[in-house]
């Protein structure tokens, strides 16, 4: 009985350790997603600004 209880306790500790590891990894992944979304937004704004500049320059070109 004590052996079974000790084994169960060890398994519970392993599950808790795994849970904590996965929780930390999940937090890191959420932070990474947030960072990548911010970068995507910043790059999208740069692309839009470049597109607007190109369109402006194209309007100034003489028609052939």
C-alpha positions in Angstrom: 0.0 0.0 0.0 2.8 2.5 0.9 4.6 1.5 -2.2 1.6 2.2 -4.4 1.0 5.5 -2.6 4.6 6.6 -3.1 4.4 5.6 -6.8 1.2 7.6 -7.2 2.8 10.6 -5.4 5.8 10.4 -7.8 3.5 10.3 -10.8 1.5 13.3 -9.5 4.8 15.2 -9.1 5.8 14.3 -12.6 2.5 15.5 -14.0 2.8 18.7 -12.0 6.3 19.3 -13.3 5.1 18.7 -16.9 2.2 21.0 -16.3 4.5 23.8 -15.1 6.9 23.3 -18.1 4.0 23.4 -20.5 2.5 26.4 -18.9 5.8 28.3 -19.2 6.2 27.2 -22.8 2.6 28.3 -23.5 3.4 31.7 -22.0 6.5 32.0 -24.1 4.6 31.1 -27.2 1.9 33.7 -26.4 4.6 36.3 -26.1 6.2 35.3 -29.4 2.8 35.4 -31.2 2.3 38.9 -29.8 5.7 40.0 -30.9 5.2 38.6 -34.4 1.8 40.2 -34.7 3.4 43.6 -33.8 6.1 43.1 -36.3 3.6 42.1 -39.0 1.6 45.2 -38.3 4.7 47.4 -38.5 5.8 45.8 -41.8 2.4 46.1 -43.2 2.4 49.8 -42.5 5.8 50.1 -44.2 4.5 48.2 -47.3 1.5 50.5 -47.4 3.7 53.6 -47.2 6.0 52.3 -49.9 3.0 51.5 -52.1 1.7 55.1 -51.6 5.0 56.6 -52.5 5.3 54.4 -55.7 1.8 55.3 -56.8 2.6 59.0 -56.2 5.8 58.7 -58.3 4.0 56.8 -61.0 1.4 59.6 -61.3 4.2 62.1 -61.8 5.8 60.1 -64.7 5.0 61.5 -68.2 2.6 59.4 -70.2 4.3 57.6 -73.1 
